[in-house]
Structures are given as C-alpha cells and as structure tokens.
Amino acid sequence: MDIIKSIHELEDLVTNSSRLVFTNKCLIEEDKLVRLIDDIRKEWPSALKEAEEITQNRDKIIEDARAEAKNIIEQAKAYAQKKASEDEITLAAQSKAKDILNKTYAQSEAMRNDSIEYAQQVFDHMGIYVQNVMNNIQAAKEGLKNIETKPEDKSEEKE
C-alpha cells in the first residue's frame, strides 16, 4: 500500500523536523507537508478499493464453500438412492452423507468466520493508520499555527 508509505513519510517529516527549544513544537516545511497530504488524499481511494476487494474475496470463498457443500450433498443423495435397496448399505450411506454434510457446513462456517475476522483486522489496521495520519496532520497544523515569526526592527540598526 502506497498510502502506508506516505503515512510513514509524514511521520518521518514530523519526527525529523527541527524542534523549537524548550517546547514540544517543531518546524515543518510546508511544501513537503502539503505534498504528503496530497499523496495520501490521492492514494486513499485505492486503499479503500483494496479493502473492498478483500471483502469481496471473502464473499467468493463463502460462495464457493456453499457450492461445494451443495455438490457434496447432491452426490451423497445420489449415492444413497442408488444403494436404497440394501438396508445396511443405505443406513451407512445416510450416516456418511450426514457426516459429510455436517463437516461441510462446519468448514463453510469456519471459512466464513475466518474471512470476517480477517476483513475486520484489515479494517482495524487501516483505522489505526488513518487515525495516526489524522493525529500527525493535526499536530503538524498546530505546529504551524504556533510558529511565531518576528520581523527585524530595522529602526534600531540605523541608530
């Protein structure tokens, strides 16, 4: 993700900037700050698109698992019908079909839960990065507001 690189650059800009003595303030080059903010603003949609693709991938995995479960169920039903004339075999087939069905549903549910958990972790991670960026931007803005420029008093030089 290029947005993460830009966030790290923004953090480096703040942490490596000149400090004002006896304060918690720093001097940041405005053009660098504005460039990084513009980079983040441009990269933001692609980061959201990547998160959306992860969510869609999760949905595809769940859909594939359900299709596989349906296929296995159909195969088990066909097998059970073929052997219906023999009681012992029929009972064994029904038991096996039920086991397969239960395993498939369990696997499908586990895959679904894992996909949801992964997507939540990605969103949590992105949220932390976004919050850090916002905090750094706010700190940089505050730092810019608090910089005092003192014009030289040229009248004293003439005397």
C-alpha positions, 0 to 999 in steps of 0.5 A: 500500500502506497498510502502506508508509505506516505503515512510513514513519510509524514511521520518521518517529516514530523519526527525529523523536523527541527524542534523549537527549544524548550517546547514540544513544537517543531518546524515543518516545511510546508511544501513537503507537508502539503505534498504528503497530504496530497499523496495520501488524499490521492492514494486513499481511494485505492486503499479503500478499493483494496479493502473492498476487494478483500471483502469481496474475496471473502464473499467468493470463498463463502460462495464457493464453500456453499457450492461445494457443500451443495455438490457434496450433498447432491452426490451423497443423495445420489449415492444413497438412492442408488444403494436404497435397496440394501438396508445396511448399505443405505443406513451407512450411506445416510450416516456418511452423507450426514457426516459429510454434510455436517463437516461441510457446513462446519468448514463453510462456517469456519471459512466464513468466520475466518474471512470476517475476522480477517476483513475486520483486522484489515479494517482495524489496521487501516483505522489505526493508520488513518487515525495516526495520519489524522493525529500527525496532520493535526499536530503538524497544523498546530505546529504551524499555527504556533510558529511565531515569526518576528520581523527585524526592527530595522529602526534600531540598526540605523541608530 
